[in-house]
Amino acid sequence: MKPEELKPLLAQLIAGWENEIVEFKNVGDSYPTSDIGKYFSTLSNEANLRNQERGWLVFGVDNRSRTVAGSQYRVETDRLDGLKH
């Protein structure tokens, strides 16, 4: 996705809130990798069952206020991309 597409997408995801293919987490700079793997598996399976191209695990959104809180989780692109492996 192009960077300019992300803001409207995030607004759309927040408006629809959490469901079987969207999960928000308000995390700082760390989150257990094993938990991320579980969410990736669950969200991708649900997306597949619903004929959706993708599921969303979004860090930096406060679950109570439904506002963007931001996150410092793996701000370096190569560290973030390392999760793909």
N, C-alpha and C positions, 0 to 999 in steps of 0.2 A: 504494500500500500504506500501511497505517496504521503509525505508528512502532512500536507494540507488536508488530507482526507481523515486524519486521525481525530481531530477535535470534534467534528460533527459526529463521527462514529462513536466516540466516547459519550457524547451527550445522548445519543440514541440508546446506547447500552444502559446508561444510568436511568434514563426515562423508563425503559422496560424492566429494569432491575434484574435481580438474580433469578435464574431459572436453571433448567437442566444443562444448558450450554453456556451460561454466563455466571462467573463467580468473581466477586470483588474481595480483595484483601487489603487492609490498611497495615502495611509493613514498613519498617524503617530501612535498615541496610542489611538485614539478614532474614532468611526464611529457610527452614530445613529443605534440602534438596529432595529428600525422600517424600516429603509432603507434596512438593511440586510435581514429582513423577506421578503420584496418585491422582492429583487433579488433572494432569495432562491425559492420563489414561481414561479417567471417568468422563471428562469433557469431550474428548475425541470420540469415545464410544457413543455417547449420547448424540453428538452431532451426526455421526454416521447413521444411527437409528432414525434420526429425524430428517435425513437427506439434506443436511446442512454441510456447507463446505468447511466450516470451522466452529470451534468452541472458543470461549474467551476466559482466560484467567488474568484479571486486571489488578495490578498492584497499585496502591496509592489512592484508593477510594474508601472513605470512611463509611462503614456499614450503618452507623446510626443516623448520621446526618445526610447521607447520600451526596456528600460533597467531595471534590478532589482535594486530597490532603498532600499528595506528592509522595515520592519514595526515592530513596537513595540505593535501592537494591541493584547491585551489579551495574552501575552506571557506565562502566567501560564496556563497549560493544563486544569485544572479544570474550569477556567473561560471561556476558549475557548469552552470546551465541554458543558458548560451551555447554549450555543446558540442552541444546539440541542433540548432543551426543549421548 
